[in-house]
């Protein structure tokens, strides 16, 4: 299985989390149950997160869990951190950038012969 499936799964997962986080500013359960407009982004985020889980199951059916899980989680972390910086304007420290780099190196080292 090539990186394409991993990247698509991780991008969809990160997008779902980012949409959920972005839609929760000022969230109150009362508004969610009375305002369909406020429910749409939350439902979209849940849908994307669920879709990413289905894609993870497809990956898991074809690849050993010792490869599939670290790669999907690692890529999801990277895309979520970068997406939070770009779309939610959250800060990304030097330590965070070093961490992202280490995750990417870990993925490459851990999957060098497997992918």
Backbone bond lengths (Angstrom), bond angles and torsions (degrees), N, CA, C in turn:
res aa  C-N    CA-C-N  psi(-1)  N-CA   C-N-CA  omega(-1)  CA-C   N-CA-C  phi
1 X - - - 1.452 - - 1.525 107.97 -
2 X 1.311 117.34 133.23 1.463 119.72 -176.05 1.532 111.81 -91.66
3 X 1.314 114.51 174.73 1.459 120.92 -177.06 1.531 113.18 -62.42
4 X 1.318 117.75 -24.74 1.470 121.76 -176.63 1.527 111.29 -53.02
5 X 1.319 118.03 -48.32 1.464 121.37 -177.93 1.525 111.36 -65.63
6 X 1.318 115.86 -39.38 1.458 119.89 177.88 1.531 110.77 -63.57
7 X 1.328 115.74 -44.94 1.463 120.21 -178.17 1.529 110.88 -64.76
8 X 1.317 117.50 -44.45 1.471 120.76 179.36 1.524 109.91 -61.10
9 X 1.316 117.73 -45.89 1.463 121.30 179.48 1.515 110.69 -60.33
10 X 1.323 116.96 -46.06 1.465 121.26 -177.45 1.528 111.90 -68.16
11 X 1.323 117.38 -38.89 1.467 120.73 178.65 1.529 110.16 -64.51
12 X 1.325 117.26 -44.16 1.466 120.38 179.50 1.523 110.65 -65.31
13 X 1.322 117.46 -41.53 1.458 121.06 178.12 1.525 111.03 -62.49
14 X 1.332 116.68 -48.23 1.463 120.72 179.77 1.526 110.75 -63.13
15 X 1.330 116.97 -41.06 1.468 119.98 178.96 1.527 110.81 -62.17
16 X 1.326 116.38 -41.82 1.465 119.59 178.07 1.516 111.98 -60.45
17 X 1.321 116.51 -44.73 1.474 120.67 179.27 1.524 110.48 -65.36
18 X 1.320 117.53 -42.50 1.460 121.00 -179.14 1.522 111.53 -66.52
19 X 1.324 117.07 -39.62 1.462 120.14 176.53 1.522 110.15 -63.81
20 X 1.327 116.14 -44.25 1.471 119.42 177.94 1.521 110.40 -59.61
21 X 1.325 117.21 -48.63 1.464 120.40 -178.30 1.522 111.31 -62.70
22 X 1.314 116.94 -43.13 1.460 121.01 -179.74 1.519 113.36 -65.06
23 X 1.310 116.87 -28.82 1.468 120.29 -177.58 1.520 112.64 -88.78
24 X 1.315 118.14 -5.05 1.461 120.49 -175.64 1.520 114.50 -95.70
25 X 1.327 118.74 -0.32 1.463 119.88 176.14 1.524 109.05 -64.56
26 X 1.299 116.26 120.66 1.462 120.96 -178.51 1.509 113.48 73.83
27 X 1.328 117.46 13.21 1.467 121.29 -177.97 1.526 111.19 -65.73
28 X 1.310 114.52 134.59 1.457 121.86 171.74 1.518 106.97 -136.13
29 X 1.300 116.32 138.38 1.459 120.65 -177.43 1.524 110.85 -56.46
30 X 1.309 117.07 -37.35 1.468 120.96 -179.36 1.533 110.44 -60.19
31 X 1.342 117.33 -43.02 1.465 120.50 179.17 1.519 111.54 -66.40
32 X 1.323 115.60 -37.52 1.464 120.56 -179.29 1.526 110.88 -62.10
33 X 1.326 117.17 -38.96 1.462 120.30 -177.45 1.513 112.32 -81.59
34 X 1.317 118.76 -16.91 1.464 120.22 -177.83 1.522 113.47 -109.02
35 X 1.330 118.37 -15.72 1.455 121.30 -176.08 1.529 111.19 -123.20
36 X 1.337 116.18 102.16 1.474 118.82 178.71 1.524 112.65 -59.02
37 X 1.325 117.71 -29.51 1.459 120.61 -179.46 1.527 110.90 -62.01
38 X 1.321 117.35 -37.95 1.452 120.55 178.90 1.526 111.89 -76.21
39 X 1.322 117.22 -21.73 1.463 120.88 -178.52 1.524 112.62 -79.51
40 X 1.327 117.90 -26.99 1.467 121.12 -173.72 1.530 112.76 -58.97
41 X 1.350 120.23 -50.52 1.467 118.07 179.44 1.525 113.01 -64.80
42 X 1.306 117.05 -33.87 1.460 119.86 179.23 1.526 109.94 -67.01
43 X 1.312 116.72 -43.62 1.464 120.78 178.12 1.531 110.05 -64.31
44 X 1.330 117.45 -40.40 1.470 121.05 177.34 1.530 110.86 -62.08
45 X 1.327 116.82 -44.03 1.464 120.65 178.40 1.516 111.72 -61.62
46 X 1.325 116.74 -43.47 1.466 121.29 177.90 1.527 110.25 -63.07
47 X 1.339 116.65 -43.11 1.461 120.99 179.26 1.529 110.85 -60.58
48 X 1.331 116.83 -45.75 1.465 119.74 -179.05 1.521 111.32 -65.59
49 X 1.311 115.98 -40.05 1.461 119.95 178.83 1.535 110.04 -64.01
50 X 1.325 116.74 -41.09 1.472 120.75 177.80 1.531 110.64 -66.15
51 X 1.325 117.12 -40.87 1.461 120.74 177.55 1.530 110.93 -61.27
52 X 1.322 116.78 -39.65 1.464 119.55 178.60 1.529 110.70 -65.10
53 X 1.326 117.10 -34.33 1.458 120.40 177.25 1.527 110.62 -65.90
54 X 1.317 117.37 -40.85 1.470 121.23 177.44 1.531 109.87 -62.76
55 X 1.329 116.62 -43.23 1.463 119.68 176.54 1.524 111.39 -63.16
56 X 1.325 117.04 -37.40 1.465 120.30 176.15 1.524 110.27 -61.97
57 X 1.314 118.31 -40.60 1.467 121.17 178.32 1.528 110.85 -62.63
58 X 1.330 116.75 -38.29 1.467 120.46 177.61 1.530 109.61 -64.81
59 X 1.318 116.84 -45.47 1.472 120.53 177.33 1.521 109.86 -60.23
60 X 1.321 116.43 -46.06 1.462 121.71 -177.80 1.528 111.98 -62.24
61 X 1.318 116.97 -30.15 1.469 119.79 179.13 1.526 112.26 -72.32
62 X 1.329 117.46 -16.09 1.457 121.11 -175.88 1.529 114.10 -112.91
63 X 1.335 116.81 -14.71 1.463 120.85 -173.38 1.529 108.69 -132.20
64 X 1.315 116.35 148.43 1.463 120.50 176.27 1.527 110.31 -58.45
65 X 1.312 115.09 142.86 1.461 120.05 -179.53 1.526 111.51 -61.35
66 X 1.316 117.43 -29.69 1.468 121.38 -179.81 1.529 111.72 -66.79
67 X 1.314 117.59 -18.00 1.466 122.21 174.90 1.522 110.08 -102.82
68 X 1.328 117.24 -48.51 1.466 121.78 -173.31 1.519 112.67 -60.06
69 X 1.314 117.29 -46.34 1.462 119.72 -174.79 1.534 112.60 -67.25
70 X 1.328 119.01 -51.63 1.476 117.64 179.73 1.522 113.58 -60.88
71 X 1.326 117.07 -37.89 1.464 119.55 -178.34 1.524 110.46 -67.85
72 X 1.327 117.75 -48.40 1.466 119.57 -177.92 1.530 111.46 -66.18
73 X 1.311 117.51 -41.92 1.461 119.99 179.14 1.531 110.30 -66.98
74 X 1.329 116.89 -43.74 1.462 120.42 179.89 1.520 112.23 -61.12
75 X 1.332 116.42 -48.38 1.461 119.56 179.31 1.527 111.36 -64.28
76 X 1.325 116.75 -38.67 1.462 119.73 178.23 1.526 110.59 -62.43
77 X 1.323 117.37 -41.42 1.468 120.54 177.09 1.529 110.73 -60.78
78 X 1.308 116.64 -45.67 1.463 120.54 -178.89 1.525 110.27 -61.96
79 X 1.334 117.73 -50.21 1.462 120.77 -178.35 1.531 112.02 -65.83
80 X 1.319 116.93 -34.26 1.460 119.97 178.59 1.530 110.65 -68.39
81 X 1.323 117.27 -44.91 1.463 120.15 178.72 1.522 111.78 -62.56
82 X 1.315 117.14 -46.09 1.460 120.82 179.96 1.536 110.18 -66.80
83 X 1.327 116.98 -42.59 1.459 120.67 178.66 1.515 112.72 -63.95
84 X 1.333 117.22 -38.12 1.466 121.01 177.71 1.528 109.99 -63.50
85 X 1.313 115.92 -37.12 1.467 119.92 178.10 1.528 110.94 -67.40
86 X 1.325 116.66 -45.62 1.468 121.36 -175.41 1.527 111.99 -74.70
87 X 1.324 117.06 -50.00 1.466 120.60 -170.33 1.526 114.57 -93.77
88 X 1.315 117.05 -30.00 1.462 120.13 -178.39 1.524 112.05 -106.05
89 X 1.326 116.40 -1.18 1.462 123.29 178.04 1.528 112.44 57.36
90 X 1.330 115.51 34.54 1.459 120.13 174.72 1.519 108.64 -80.76
91 X 1.317 115.69 154.63 1.463 118.88 -178.46 1.531 110.35 -78.10
92 X 1.312 114.53 151.28 1.460 121.56 175.77 1.521 106.87 -131.49
93 X 1.310 115.71 109.26 1.458 121.11 -175.13 1.527 111.10 -78.66
94 X 1.303 113.84 171.24 1.469 120.12 174.74 1.530 109.25 -59.69
95 X 1.327 116.83 -41.58 1.469 119.84 177.48 1.527 110.90 -60.41
96 X 1.323 116.42 -39.82 1.462 120.04 177.68 1.519 111.85 -63.02
97 X 1.327 116.28 -42.57 1.467 120.02 178.32 1.528 111.52 -65.53
98 X 1.316 116.27 -38.96 1.468 119.95 176.05 1.528 109.55 -64.16
99 X 1.328 116.45 -41.86 1.466 120.75 178.06 1.514 112.20 -60.60
100 X 1.338 116.46 -44.07 1.464 120.66 177.52 1.528 109.57 -60.18
101 X 1.309 116.46 -44.70 1.471 120.33 178.88 1.515 111.44 -60.56
102 X 1.316 116.56 -41.60 1.468 120.14 -179.99 1.527 111.03 -67.16
103 X 1.320 117.03 -37.66 1.466 119.87 177.16 1.526 109.95 -61.95
104 X 1.324 116.56 -45.71 1.465 120.37 -179.37 1.527 110.59 -62.79
105 X 1.328 117.27 -43.76 1.469 120.46 177.76 1.531 109.55 -62.66
106 X 1.317 117.80 -42.18 1.462 121.23 178.51 1.520 112.18 -60.93
107 X 1.325 116.62 -41.80 1.470 120.45 177.49 1.524 110.04 -62.67
108 X 1.314 116.67 -46.02 1.465 120.14 -179.31 1.524 111.96 -63.99
109 X 1.324 116.81 -42.29 1.457 119.74 179.07 1.536 111.94 -69.24
110 X 1.295 115.99 -40.80 1.459 119.92 -176.77 1.512 114.57 -72.45
111 X 1.310 116.23 -20.17 1.472 119.84 -176.59 1.514 113.31 -117.80
112 X 1.311 117.94 10.32 1.467 121.65 -173.05 1.529 113.25 -49.68
113 X 1.313 118.39 -43.51 1.457 120.41 -177.86 1.525 111.63 -101.70
114 X 1.317 118.30 -10.09 1.453 121.08 -172.73 1.511 114.14 -87.04
115 X 1.326 116.85 -32.35 1.468 119.09 -176.43 1.460 110.58 -94.21
